Amino acid sequence: NGLSLWGNIASGDHSTGSGLTWFGKTGKTDALLSVIMRKRGNIYQSDGERAPNKEKPAALFAKGSVGITDSNKAGASLRLYRNNTTEPGNPTQTHGDSGLRDRKTVQNDVQFWYQYAPVDNSLINVKSTLYLSDITIKTNGHNKTAEWRNNRTSGVNVVNRSHTLIFPGAHQLSYGAEYYRQQQKPEGSATLYPEGNIDFTSLYFQDEMTMKSYPVNIIVGSRYDRYKSFNPRAGELKAERLSPRAAISVSPTDWLMMYGSISSAFRAPTMAEMYRDDVHFYRKGKPNYWVPNLNLKPENNITREIGAGIQLDGLLTGNDRLQLKGGYFGTDARNYIATRVDMKRMRSYSYNVSRARIWGWDMQGNYQSDYFDWMLSYNRTESMDASSREWLGSGNPDTLISDISIPVGHGGVSAGWRAELSAAATHVKKGDPHQAGYAVHSFSLSYKPVSVKGFEASVTLDNAFNKLAMNGKGVPLSGRTVSLYTRYQW
């Protein structure tokens, strides 16, 4: 059993937060309860503007399970989320009314599951899950008109995992089925949001094999997805896809691992991508709004990936470790679901690209020792319309992140320095402005006393030099922020 309490305060968004987590476990039962409460105000941005904001989010999460017998186990979880905000009305959705509006979000998620796993049968480990998510968004304008809508998702998932030994190695088989239904229901004066629903069915199978005589892991599998959506404006849309995948990893030595994979996937548009309409961000004091798109189609893609990783122990001292990993990926997609940030009209929305190509590189390094810890990561992602050969602007320019932590003495104090360096974003959508590169530095001090087990505290100065920084889409990052955090667990 244990209890954890934490609290934080930050200057950049005038926020305060607190929470507690309780967890307990006996022979056959376990439980966890978490409560979080926050309050946020106007957000200070790196462009010198303050984005008007007022919100009070709160969340509760509880879960538990009980072992009925040695082979039978059941559990449930509950998540409650509430948020009250005040924001300008979206003029694209409120007939030009951009006055302040009160927006209330209520989300309730519940899940029940049952697992049957006989201790004497490695072929049977069945888990069945029922889940329900209910989200209601209500908006009140100053003219006392109200509009609200409800999104509900209900579904079931059944999966079995089997372990068996069949030449040439050990197999872990996973196979199952899932079905869920999403429904959108407008109420009040929310005539801009028609009723709609999505039905999604999938069957899947995967075999993960570890070869007995060679340091090789092989994964093969396939998934069948069937999608059907309907709303009065876009009509009915049906799609289905069989998506096979294969992957292999080879470890010729204890310190080297190489991998490669090819997979196809089917991605259905989410309710948020189709119906979201709140404020996305502020630029020069003006809000950029999400605009719904009811005509989104499912995406089909094929992704290829190769990479390698190494791990070296005792490299410079007797108690250090170096880990390096890097990879390249390329994706060819049809009806690619991209995000468009229109800075001229100050709106953002999801849309389909008939043929798209996305590719990029990822590299990570981590060095740990008694003297310092250093994490280094690099990423570059490009996205292009394969038909017109124009940039989509949804990628990521060359970005390098360095994170160093150095112990100060032996009293549990550590000093940290985080640097995020980004090249200029020039591969943007035609007509969009280029974004300059930036270098943002943050510093921190943390304290974990050896004499008080479970206590920790930290102070962080983000964007210490208050540099102007925009991401590739032109969204301003946060300005200089001081934050304090403390936590105690016993």
RODO-2510 file (C-alpha; in nm, 4 decimals, decimal comma):
residues 490
     n   res          X          Y          Z
     1     n     0,0000     0,0000     0,0000
     2     g     0,1133     0,3548    -0,0581
     3     l     0,0099     0,7162    -0,1047
     4     s     0,1607     0,9869    -0,3234
     5     l     0,0902     1,3615    -0,3051
     6     w     0,2176     1,6212    -0,5508
     7     g     0,1761     1,9879    -0,6345
     8     n     0,3090     2,2308    -0,8931
     9     i     0,2923     2,5958    -0,9925
    10     a     0,4051     2,7613    -1,3173
    11     s     0,4322     3,1234    -1,4254
    12     g     0,3981     3,0776    -1,8025
    13     d     0,0310     2,9839    -1,7911
    14     h    -0,0430     3,1070    -1,4367
    15     s    -0,1209     2,7485    -1,3440
    16     t    -0,1455     2,5549    -1,0222
    17     g    -0,1993     2,1847    -0,9853
    18     s    -0,2220     1,9184    -0,7201
    19     g    -0,3010     1,5526    -0,7003
    20     l    -0,2902     1,2346    -0,5008
    21     t    -0,2493     0,8701    -0,5887
    22     w    -0,3337     0,5778    -0,3611
    23     f    -0,2497     0,2200    -0,4449
    24     g    -0,2914    -0,1037    -0,2579
    25     k    -0,2434    -0,4738    -0,3142
    26     t    -0,3250    -0,7915    -0,1256
    27     g    -0,2919    -1,1533    -0,2245
    28     k    -0,5668    -1,1556    -0,4889
    29     t    -0,6783    -0,7938    -0,5212
    30     d    -0,5195    -0,4669    -0,6245
    31     a    -0,6563    -0,1143    -0,6548
    32     l    -0,5453     0,2339    -0,7565
    33     l    -0,7081     0,5756    -0,7147
    34     s    -0,5765     0,8992    -0,8651
    35     v    -0,7221     1,2513    -0,8388
    36     i    -0,5821     1,5532    -1,0265
    37     m    -0,6984     1,9159    -1,0091
    38     r    -0,5536     2,2044    -1,2099
    39     k    -0,6172     2,5691    -1,2810
    40     r    -0,4713     2,7530    -1,5810
    41     g    -0,4811     3,1148    -1,6908
    42     n    -0,3442     3,3265    -1,9747
    43     i    -0,0505     3,1657    -2,1571
    44     y     0,2697     3,3629    -2,2114
    45     q     0,4109     3,2811    -2,5565
    46     s     0,7560     3,3230    -2,7063
    47     d     0,6232     3,5857    -2,9501
    48     g     0,5613     3,8166    -2,6534
    49     e     0,1827     3,7807    -2,6642
    50     r    -0,0432     3,6404    -2,3951
    51     a    -0,2997     3,3910    -2,5196
    52     p    -0,6253     3,4463    -2,3264
    53     n    -0,7127     3,1306    -2,1420
    54     k    -0,9155     3,0298    -1,8400
    55     e    -0,9752     2,6682    -1,7515
    56     k    -1,0189     2,4408    -1,4527
    57     p    -0,9603     2,0781    -1,5508
    58     a    -1,0075     1,7982    -1,2996
    59     a    -0,9753     1,4224    -1,3396
    60     l    -1,0337     1,1083    -1,1373
    61     f    -0,9055     0,7644    -1,2293
    62     a    -0,9752     0,4424    -1,0416
    63     k    -0,9055     0,0817    -1,1288
    64     g    -0,8989    -0,2511    -0,9534
    65     s    -0,8884    -0,6234    -1,0112
    66     v    -0,9603    -0,9398    -0,8172
    67     g    -0,8385    -1,2940    -0,8643
    68     i    -1,1510    -1,5100    -0,8450
    69     t    -0,9531    -1,8341    -0,8764
    70     d    -0,6033    -1,9207    -0,9932
    71     s    -0,7325    -1,9196    -1,3517
    72     n    -0,9982    -1,6459    -1,3412
    73     k    -0,9461    -1,2741    -1,2913
    74     a    -1,1751    -0,9738    -1,3369
    75     g    -1,1335    -0,6005    -1,3132
    76     a    -1,2769    -0,2600    -1,3905
    77     s    -1,1646     0,0988    -1,4353
    78     l    -1,3342     0,4382    -1,4227
    79     r    -1,2125     0,7727    -1,5553
    80     l    -1,3947     1,1017    -1,4969
    81     y    -1,2808     1,4277    -1,6572
    82     r    -1,4264     1,7769    -1,6194
    83     n    -1,3071     2,1050    -1,7672
    84     n    -1,4631     2,4519    -1,7570
    85     t    -1,3115     2,7048    -1,9964
    86     t    -1,3794     3,0565    -2,1203
    87     e    -1,2694     3,1259    -2,4766
    88     p    -1,3679     3,3378    -2,7783
    89     g    -1,6439     3,1884    -2,9897
    90     n    -1,5357     3,0268    -3,3151
    91     p    -1,6641     3,2700    -3,5826
    92     t    -1,6578     2,9946    -3,8467
    93     q    -1,9065     2,7942    -3,6393
    94     t    -2,1085     3,0634    -3,4585
    95     h    -2,2204     3,2815    -3,7494
    96     g    -1,9613     3,5508    -3,6783
    97     d    -2,0153     3,5619    -3,3024
    98     s    -1,6633     3,5773    -3,1563
    99     g    -1,7594     3,6984    -2,8097
   100     l    -1,6463     3,5099    -2,5011
   101     r    -1,8239     3,1813    -2,4487
   102     d    -1,8262     2,9395    -2,1570
   103     r    -1,7360     2,5872    -2,2646
   104     k    -1,7867     2,2846    -2,0417
   105     t    -1,6504     1,9385    -2,1176
   106     v    -1,7693     1,6291    -1,9301
   107     q    -1,6117     1,2917    -2,0056
   108     n    -1,6933     0,9581    -1,8412
   109     d    -1,5048     0,6402    -1,9341
   110     v    -1,5736     0,2966    -1,7902
   111     q    -1,4188    -0,0410    -1,8669
   112     f    -1,4851    -0,3976    -1,7500
   113     w    -1,2658    -0,6964    -1,8275
   114     y    -1,2475    -1,0670    -1,7552
   115     q    -0,9445    -1,2918    -1,8041
   116     y    -0,9296    -1,6695    -1,8166
   117     a    -0,5802    -1,8220    -1,8088
   118     p    -0,5539    -2,1846    -1,6892
   119     v    -0,2214    -2,2374    -1,5151
   120     d    -0,1773    -2,5775    -1,6818
   121     n    -0,2560    -2,4677    -2,0398
   122     s    -0,0193    -2,2293    -2,2198
   123     l    -0,2485    -2,2112    -2,5236
   124     i    -0,5315    -2,0308    -2,3443
   125     n    -0,5079    -1,6784    -2,2035
   126     v    -0,8308    -1,5061    -2,3040
   127     k    -0,9139    -1,1490    -2,2067
   128     s    -1,2505    -0,9901    -2,2882
   129     t    -1,3025    -0,6163    -2,2435
   130     l    -1,6170    -0,4038    -2,2578
   131     y    -1,5696    -0,0266    -2,2726
   132     l    -1,7773     0,2890    -2,2912
   133     s    -1,6666     0,6499    -2,3360
   134     d    -1,9163     0,9369    -2,3138
   135     i    -1,8163     1,2991    -2,3879
   136     t    -2,0517     1,5971    -2,3671
   137     i    -1,9408     1,9452    -2,4761
   138     k    -2,1692     2,2360    -2,3887
   139     t    -2,1158     2,5975    -2,4942
   140     n    -2,3046     2,9022    -2,3645
   141     g    -2,2781     3,2397    -2,5342
   142     h    -2,3413     3,5750    -2,3702
   143     n    -2,6705     3,5927    -2,5590
   144     k    -2,7835     3,3003    -2,3373
   145     t    -2,8075     3,0607    -2,6321
   146     a    -2,6715     2,7169    -2,5664
   147     e    -2,5464     2,4411    -2,7909
   148     w    -2,4089     2,1082    -2,6912
   149     r    -2,3242     1,7746    -2,8433
   150     n    -2,2562     1,4258    -2,7177
   151     n    -1,9978     1,1796    -2,8494
   152     r    -2,0305     0,8213    -2,7306
   153     t    -1,8049     0,5248    -2,8040
   154     s    -1,8982     0,1725    -2,6964
   155     g    -1,7127    -0,1417    -2,7870
   156     v    -1,5867    -0,4884    -2,7070
   157     n    -1,2436    -0,6448    -2,7528
   158     v    -1,1552    -1,0155    -2,7193
   159     v    -0,7972    -1,1422    -2,7490
   160     n    -0,6266    -1,4744    -2,6759
   161     r    -0,2526    -1,5267    -2,6317
   162     s    -0,0943    -1,8670    -2,6758
   163     h     0,2609    -1,9840    -2,6063
   164     t     0,3908    -2,2900    -2,7867
   165     l     0,7131    -2,4547    -2,9073
   166     i     0,7056    -2,5404    -3,2771
   167     f     1,0179    -2,5702    -3,4933
   168     p     1,2224    -2,3588    -3,5351
   169     g     1,1516    -2,1763    -3,2085
   170     a     0,9144    -2,0469    -2,9431
   171     h     0,5939    -1,8796    -3,0593
   172     q     0,3695    -1,6254    -2,8909
   173     l     0,0413    -1,6124    -3,0797
   174     s    -0,2062    -1,3267    -3,0390
   175     y    -0,5427    -1,3281    -3,2132
   176     g    -0,8748    -1,1642    -3,1517
   177     a    -1,1511    -0,9312    -3,2619
   178     e    -1,2792    -0,5838    -3,1779
   179     y    -1,5960    -0,3904    -3,2522
   180     y    -1,6885    -0,0371    -3,1526
   181     r    -1,9528     0,2180    -3,2425
   182     q    -1,9139     0,5955    -3,2186
   183     q    -2,2174     0,8228    -3,2149
   184     q    -2,2454     1,2004    -3,2435
   185     k    -2,5663     1,3640    -3,1214
   186     p    -2,6285     1,7416    -3,1294
   187     e    -2,8659     1,9055    -2,8846
   188     g    -2,9871     2,2559    -2,8085
   189     s    -2,9056     2,4987    -3,0898
   190     a    -2,6074     2,2978    -3,2183
   191     t    -2,7491     2,2657    -3,5690
   192     l    -2,3989     2,2875    -3,7169
   193     y    -2,3264     1,9368    -3,5907
   194     p    -2,5437     1,6718    -3,7566
   195     e    -2,6075     1,3331    -3,6075
   196     g    -2,3508     1,0808    -3,7187
   197     n    -2,2136     0,7410    -3,6367
   198     i    -1,9131     0,5222    -3,7087
   199     d    -1,9044     0,1407    -3,6939
   200     f    -1,5618    -0,0215    -3,6828
   201     t    -1,4876    -0,3961    -3,6883
   202     s    -1,1476    -0,5649    -3,6876
   203     l    -0,9987    -0,9155    -3,6765
   204     y    -0,6282    -0,9632    -3,6108
   205     f    -0,3606    -1,2311    -3,5801
   206     q     0,0090    -1,2126    -3,4908
   207     d     0,2871    -1,4683    -3,4427
   208     e     0,6005    -1,3535    -3,2611
   209     m     0,8695    -1,6201    -3,2950
   210     t     1,2035    -1,6413    -3,1142
   211     m     1,4315    -1,8830    -3,2967
   212     k     1,5942    -2,1491    -3,0832
   213     s     1,9345    -2,1786    -3,2527
   214     y     1,9838    -1,8220    -3,3749
   215     p     1,9543    -1,4741    -3,2147
   216     v     1,6611    -1,3850    -3,4389
   217     n     1,3062    -1,2676    -3,3626
   218     i     1,0439    -1,2728    -3,6378
   219     i     0,6956    -1,1211    -3,6260
   220     v     0,4278    -1,1880    -3,8869
   221     g     0,0658    -1,0927    -3,8660
   222     s    -0,2365    -0,9517    -4,0382
   223     r    -0,5381    -0,7397    -3,9533
   224     y    -0,8738    -0,6996    -4,1233
   225     d    -1,0603    -0,3716    -4,0683
   226     r    -1,4085    -0,2726    -4,1794
   227     y    -1,5283     0,0865    -4,1456
   228     k    -1,8706     0,2387    -4,2022
   229     s    -1,9748     0,5969    -4,1258
   230     f    -2,2876     0,8003    -4,1837
   231     n    -2,4003     1,1585    -4,1358
   232     p    -2,6714     1,3522    -4,3242
   233     r    -2,4217     1,5874    -4,4889
   234     a    -2,1554     1,3472    -4,6128
   235     g    -2,3849     1,0466    -4,6533
   236     e    -2,2649     0,6893    -4,6046
   237     l    -1,9040     0,5823    -4,6444
   238     k    -1,7793     0,2227    -4,6370
   239     a    -1,4238     0,0911    -4,6482
   240     e    -1,2408    -0,2300    -4,5655
   241     r    -0,8802    -0,3420    -4,5741
   242     l    -0,6585    -0,6434    -4,5040
   243     s    -0,3295    -0,5203    -4,3563
   244     p    -0,0412    -0,7696    -4,3309
   245     r     0,2834    -0,6925    -4,1489
   246     a     0,6239    -0,8522    -4,0959
   247     a     0,9262    -0,7608    -3,8857
   248     i     1,2636    -0,9127    -3,8041
   249     s     1,5321    -0,8306    -3,5493
   250     v     1,8795    -0,9854    -3,5354
   251     s     2,1259    -0,9676    -3,2446
   252     p     2,4577    -1,1094    -3,3729
   253     t     2,6352    -0,9976    -3,0529
   254     d     2,5354    -0,9004    -2,6998
   255     w     2,5826    -0,5317    -2,7834
   256     l     2,4345    -0,5046    -3,1366
   257     m     2,0763    -0,5311    -3,2605
   258     m     1,9477    -0,4717    -3,6151
   259     y     1,5849    -0,4614    -3,7247
   260     g     1,3596    -0,4103    -4,0217
   261     s     0,9864    -0,4156    -4,0847
   262     i     0,7182    -0,3651    -4,3446
   263     s     0,3559    -0,3126    -4,2526
   264     s     0,0317    -0,1900    -4,4001
   265     a    -0,2283    -0,0145    -4,1909
   266     f    -0,5830     0,1157    -4,2040
   267     r    -0,6582     0,4306    -4,0037
   268     a    -1,0098     0,5558    -3,9535
   269     p    -1,0649     0,9282    -3,8863
   270     t    -1,1407     1,0046    -3,5245
   271     m    -1,4380     1,1999    -3,3941
   272     a    -1,1979     1,4756    -3,2890
   273     e    -1,0585     1,5069    -3,6428
   274     m    -1,4098     1,5233    -3,7874
   275     y    -1,5864     1,7458    -3,5310
   276     r    -1,3310     1,9434    -3,3272
   277     d    -1,4030     2,3192    -3,3166
   278     d    -1,2205     2,4716    -3,0181
   279     v    -0,9253     2,7130    -3,0124
   280     h    -0,6062     2,5542    -3,1473
   281     f    -0,3584     2,8280    -3,0505
   282     y    -0,3013     3,2039    -3,0480
   283     r    -0,0718     3,3955    -3,2841
   284     k    -0,0041     3,7652    -3,2226
   285     g    -0,3006     3,7735    -2,9883
   286     k    -0,5439     3,6283    -3,2428
   287     p    -0,7028     3,2822    -3,2037
   288     n    -0,6647     3,0051    -3,4593
   289     y    -0,9664     2,7709    -3,4517
   290     w    -1,0185     2,4074    -3,5376
   291     v    -1,2775     2,3670    -3,8130
   292     p    -1,4767     2,0404    -3,8444
   293     n    -1,4482     1,8292    -4,1593
   294     l    -1,7324     1,5785    -4,1975
   295     n    -1,5994     1,4404    -4,5276
   296     l    -1,2836     1,2700    -4,3992
   297     k    -1,2084     0,9290    -4,5485
   298     p    -1,0113     0,6434    -4,3888
   299     e    -0,6384     0,6306    -4,4590
   300     n    -0,4465     0,3328    -4,6027
   301     n    -0,0690     0,3209    -4,5795
   302     i     0,2390     0,1019    -4,6151
   303     t     0,5417     0,1713    -4,3936
   304     r     0,8959     0,0364    -4,4274
   305     e     1,1505     0,0771    -4,1499
   306     i     1,5121    -0,0238    -4,0910
   307     g     1,7438     0,0531    -3,8020
   308     a     2,0040    -0,0638    -3,5543
   309     g     2,0934    -0,0216    -3,1885
   310     i     2,3940    -0,0829    -2,9668
   311     q     2,4494    -0,1060    -2,5919
   312     l     2,7940    -0,0901    -2,4322
   313     d     2,8551    -0,1363    -2,0581
   314     g     3,1721    -0,0334    -1,8759
   315     l     3,2833     0,1880    -2,1629
   316     l     3,4741     0,4594    -1,9727
   317     t     3,4194     0,3594    -1,6107
   318     g     3,3173     0,0400    -1,4366
   319     n     2,9592     0,1583    -1,3886
   320     d     2,8537     0,3381    -1,7056
   321     r     2,6337     0,2471    -2,0012
   322     l     2,6022     0,3817    -2,3564
   323     q     2,2921     0,3149    -2,5661
   324     l     2,2539     0,4252    -2,9284
   325     k     1,9636     0,3622    -3,1635
   326     g     1,8811     0,4962    -3,5072
   327     g     1,6382     0,4233    -3,7852
   328     y     1,4843     0,5351    -4,1135
   329     f     1,1198     0,5007    -4,2122
   330     g     0,9190     0,5642    -4,5255
   331     t     0,5407     0,5638    -4,5610
   332     d     0,3259     0,5637    -4,8739
   333     a    -0,0321     0,6586    -4,7941
   334     r    -0,3612     0,6936    -4,9769
   335     n    -0,6199     0,9345    -4,8368
   336     y    -0,3543     1,0432    -4,5883
   337     i    -0,5152     1,2318    -4,2980
   338     a    -0,3092     1,5490    -4,2691
   339     t    -0,3483     1,8630    -4,0582
   340     r    -0,3646     2,2021    -4,2264
   341     v    -0,2823     2,5169    -4,0288
   342     d    -0,4043     2,8147    -4,2335
   343     m    -0,2355     3,1224    -4,0873
   344     k    -0,4099     3,3626    -4,3275
   345     r    -0,7624     3,2588    -4,2301
   346     m    -0,6530     3,1599    -3,8773
   347     r    -0,8047     2,8144    -3,8854
   348     s    -0,6866     2,4523    -3,8608
   349     y    -0,8506     2,1392    -3,9934
   350     s    -0,7901     1,7778    -4,0925
   351     y    -0,8151     1,6810    -4,4593
   352     n    -0,7314     1,3944    -4,6958
   353     v    -0,4376     1,3870    -4,9363
   354     s    -0,5101     1,1364    -5,2134
   355     r    -0,1474     1,0164    -5,2337
   356     a     0,1199     1,1132    -4,9837
   357     r     0,4773     1,0203    -4,9041
   358     i     0,6170     1,0590    -4,5504
   359     w     0,9738     0,9711    -4,4568
   360     g     1,2241     1,0521    -4,1884
   361     w     1,5089     0,9653    -3,9546
   362     d     1,5149     0,9096    -3,5797
   363     m     1,8249     0,8741    -3,3648
   364     q     1,8596     0,8514    -2,9868
   365     g     2,1599     0,8287    -2,7594
   366     n     2,1759     0,7783    -2,3834
   367     y     2,4866     0,7763    -2,1647
   368     q     2,4539     0,6991    -1,7925
   369     s     2,7279     0,7166    -1,5317
   370     d     2,7900     0,8157    -1,1712
   371     y     2,9136     1,1558    -1,2916
   372     f     2,6389     1,2642    -1,5320
   373     d     2,3530     1,1409    -1,7513
   374     w     2,3190     1,2627    -2,1085
   375     m     2,0310     1,1997    -2,3486
   376     l     2,0555     1,3121    -2,7108
   377     s     1,7904     1,2748    -2,9816
   378     y     1,7614     1,3807    -3,3454
   379     n     1,4586     1,3772    -3,5731
   380     r     1,3713     1,4865    -3,9229
   381     t     1,0397     1,4101    -4,0906
   382     e     0,9316     1,5138    -4,4403
   383     s     0,5860     1,4927    -4,5974
   384     m     0,4974     1,5421    -4,9631
   385     d     0,1938     1,5211    -5,1881
   386     a     0,2985     1,2356    -5,4171
   387     s     0,0754     1,3588    -5,7010
   388     s     0,1703     1,7278    -5,7149
   389     r     0,5193     1,6863    -5,5595
   390     e     0,4418     1,9749    -5,3240
   391     w     0,5406     1,9790    -4,9584
   392     l     0,2573     1,9173    -4,7141
   393     g     0,4197     2,1102    -4,4314
   394     s     0,3230     1,8503    -4,1714
   395     g     0,6768     1,7247    -4,1175
   396     n     0,9461     1,8233    -3,8728
   397     p     1,2695     2,0080    -3,9672
   398     d     1,6069     1,8923    -3,8350
   399     t     1,5601     1,8958    -3,4576
   400     l     1,8231     1,8120    -3,1973
   401     i     1,7388     1,7779    -2,8269
   402     s     2,0100     1,7487    -2,5630
   403     d     1,9284     1,6745    -2,1983
   404     i     2,2070     1,6648    -1,9377
   405     s     2,1735     1,5940    -1,5644
   406     i     2,4715     1,6365    -1,3297
   407     p     2,4739     1,5412    -0,9582
   408     v     2,5894     1,8243    -0,7309
   409     g     2,7638     1,6754    -0,4295
   410     h     2,6156     1,3744    -0,2513
   411     g     2,3056     1,5310    -0,0938
   412     g     2,0592     1,4371    -0,3678
   413     v     2,0822     1,7634    -0,5661
   414     s     2,1088     1,7504    -0,9468
   415     a     2,1454     2,0283    -1,2028
   416     g     1,9906     1,9932    -1,5467
   417     w     2,0319     2,1623    -1,8840
   418     r     1,7991     2,0945    -2,1767
   419     a     1,8621     2,2426    -2,5213
   420     e     1,6248     2,2156    -2,8171
   421     l     1,7727     2,3232    -3,1498
   422     s     1,5592     2,3339    -3,4630
   423     a     1,6542     2,4202    -3,8193
   424     a     1,4425     2,6551    -4,0299
   425     a     1,1190     2,5038    -4,1636
   426     t     1,1406     2,5626    -4,5401
   427     h     0,9553     2,2554    -4,6707
   428     v     0,6133     2,4070    -4,6092
   429     k     0,2880     2,3969    -4,8024
   430     k     0,2803     2,6238    -5,1062
   431     g     0,1865     2,9775    -5,0059
   432     d     0,2727     2,9306    -4,6386
   433     p     0,5577     3,1340    -4,4868
   434     h     0,8877     2,9740    -4,3903
   435     q     0,9595     2,9506    -4,0181
   436     a     1,2971     3,0494    -3,8771
   437     g     1,5010     2,8036    -3,6754
   438     y     1,5381     2,8437    -3,3016
   439     a     1,7451     2,7442    -2,9998
   440     v     1,5605     2,7125    -2,6692
   441     h     1,7480     2,6433    -2,3454
   442     s     1,5986     2,5329    -2,0135
   443     f     1,7652     2,4827    -1,6756
   444     s     1,6557     2,2937    -1,3667
   445     l     1,7504     2,1971    -1,0130
   446     s     1,6086     1,8849    -0,8504
   447     y     1,6351     1,7573    -0,4951
   448     k     1,5859     1,3967    -0,3804
   449     p     1,7275     1,3680    -0,0280
   450     v     1,8650     1,0302     0,0673
   451     s     1,7481     1,0798     0,4267
   452     v     1,3815     1,1376     0,3275
   453     k     1,2779     0,8492     0,1079
   454     g     0,9999     0,9266    -0,1395
   455     f     1,0404     1,3063    -0,1372
   456     e     1,1435     1,5081    -0,4402
   457     a     1,1278     1,8731    -0,5432
   458     s     1,2393     2,0667    -0,8486
   459     v     1,2496     2,4146    -0,9974
   460     t     1,2667     2,4631    -1,3745
   461     l     1,3314     2,7664    -1,5927
   462     d     1,1956     2,6884    -1,9402
   463     n     1,2992     2,8988    -2,2405
   464     a     1,5425     3,0743    -2,0085
   465     f     1,6471     3,3399    -2,2611
   466     n     1,2889     3,4039    -2,3763
   467     k     1,3712     3,3295    -2,7394
   468     l     1,1099     3,3539    -3,0134
   469     a     1,0319     2,9988    -3,1254
   470     m     0,7757     2,8734    -3,3768
   471     n     0,7189     2,5149    -3,4774
   472     g     0,7067     2,4155    -3,8432
   473     k     0,3396     2,5145    -3,8733
   474     g     0,3960     2,8607    -3,7271
   475     v     0,2515     2,7865    -3,3831
   476     p     0,4385     2,9869    -3,1149
   477     l     0,5990     2,7898    -2,8340
   478     s     0,5827     2,8981    -2,4708
   479     g     0,7852     3,1944    -2,3482
   480     r     1,0015     3,2076    -2,0370
   481     t     0,8371     3,0035    -1,7610
   482     v     0,9319     2,9273    -1,4026
   483     s     0,7750     2,6149    -1,2553
   484     l     0,7972     2,4519    -0,9140
   485     y     0,7144     2,0883    -0,8430
   486     t     0,7108     1,8787    -0,5278
   487     r     0,6076     1,5197    -0,4563
   488     y     0,6060     1,2910    -0,1552
   489     q     0,5327     0,9200    -0,1593
   490     w     0,5153     0,6799     0,1303
***
